[in-house]
Amino acid sequence: QGLVPPNELKQLSAAGSKYIDAEVENAINGVKQMKTLMDKTSKEHQAMLHTLEETKKKKEEAVKLALEKEKQLAEKQEVCNETMLSLWEECKPCLKHTCMRVYSKMCHSGSGLVGRQLEEFLNRSSPFSIWVNGERIDDLLDREQRQERRFEDLEERFGLMEDGVEDIFQDSTQLYGPTFPFFRTPPFGGFREAFVPPVQRVHLVPRRRLSR
Amino acid sequence: ELHPFFQHPMHGFHRLFQPLFEMTQHMLDGGHGAWEHPLGGFATESRNFSTDRMVCREIRRNSAGCLRMRDECEKCREILAVDCSQTDPVQSQLREQFEDALRLAERFTRRYDDLLSAFQAEMLNTSSLLDQLNRQFGWVSRLGNLTQGNDGFLQVTTVFSKTPNLEDPSAPADTQVTVQLFDSEPLSLTVPGDISWDDPRFMEIVAEQALQHYKQNNTI
């Protein structure tokens, strides 16, 4: 049976809405907390970018110097050419045998291709590669590429996170104004003023982010 | 695949960084040590499948990796020992400078990796925290396009007394309330019979239940 007369239903609705308004206000504060956390993270991200850039610069300078010295060494190596070349001719088959033994033991397929590639590589290479630990330079350049990819990947994900939080925040700010007029007055007005410029508050047009 | 995230940021910030973290961890655990002592490592039983796979891929991709095995061949070792400085003293100095530059470059490369890892770890923590906050409060962002009615976001449409409990006729019958919250479908909720509809707690219970329901349906 109906317990409440229709005119009382309005009062019940108002009482329930009051509770909901308080929860909405609390949630808006929570979203603001998300935004604050993201802003702080973005600042740290900027500082990190700066440190990364500096480190990268120093690394590139050192690699450049190493490449220069390697070049100079290569020009000088002719004096030792004869000794090195004869040793290299004997080193190559052993290197190929050792590498192929390891590869066949560990890897299921591709021995034929790897063998051919290795043979070509060794014929192209000079003993100088071994003498100057050439693979260390190769390694550095290789790692540089991997780091670049890793950096780009992280940056893309960071951007998505920033945009995601911004979207949630912007969507939440649409609740201000006509819908929640009480947000204009303290205590809620206080936090809104912190991030909504006065001009925007008049129009309350949500700022849509530009897609990255 | 990152694009779906644009449409559904609610799907989770943590999910953006977790796979990346696992991938890097896997790469660092498996990849590095393997080349450092290739033959020593390969001979032991402790070799694992992922390390093997990384090394196989590395050899297939770049034959230069095989140069690391030079210590296994006597003649190759002798090349390293060739001393050209007797015929050209400048050469040993050059080689030293080259080695110094290499060491420096390697140090900065490691530093760069460490910085990336530290940033990645921080993002993992932040994204987890953001997800937590989003689960708690993110539902409010779905309300942006709603307009509030004159009586607010919650409308009570009916309040009925349920059929009394036959097993305990002395107990007051529960109350069934139908409400509409925001733009959701009408929702039927039950309030214990001992709380009268004119008790302030009554609407508190109704609103709380309705909101819980809404959050469950609007937060992933």
Interface residues (C-beta under 8 A of the other chain):
Chain A: Q1 G2 L3 V4 E8 L9 K10 L12 S13 A14 A15 G16 S17 K18 Y19 I20 D21 E23 V24 N26 A27 I28 N29 G30 V31 Q33 M34 L37 M38 T41 E44 H45 M48 T51 L52 T55 K56 K58 K59 A62 V63 L65 A66 K69 E70 Q72 L73 K76 Q77 V79 C80 T83 M84 L87 W88 E90 C91 C94 L95 K96 T98 C99 V102 Y103 K105 M106 C107 H108 G110 L113 V114 Q117 L118 E120 F121 L122 S125 P127 S129 I130 W131 V132 N133 G134 E135 R136 I137 D138 L140 D142 R143 E144 Q147 R150 F151 D153 L154 E156 R157 F158 L160 M161 D163 G164 V165 D167 I168 F169 D171 S172 T173 Q174 L175 P178 T179 F180 P206 S211
Chain B: L2 F5 F6 P9 F13 L16 F17 L20 T24 P38 L39 F42 R47 D52 V55 C56 I59 R60 N62 S63 A64 G65 C66 L67 R68 M69 R70 E72 C73 E74 K75 C76 E78 I79 L80 V82 C84 T87 D88 V90 Q91 L94 R95 Q97 F98 A101 L102 L104 A105 E106 F108 T109 R111 Y112 D113 L115 L116 A118 F119 Q120 E122 M123 T126 S127 L129 L130 L133 N134 Q136 F137 G138 W139 V140 S141 R142 L143 G144 N145 L146 T147 Q148 D151 G152 F153 L154 Q155 V156 T157 T158 V159 F160 S161 T175 V179 L181 W197 P200 F202 M203 E204 V206 A207 E208 A210 L211
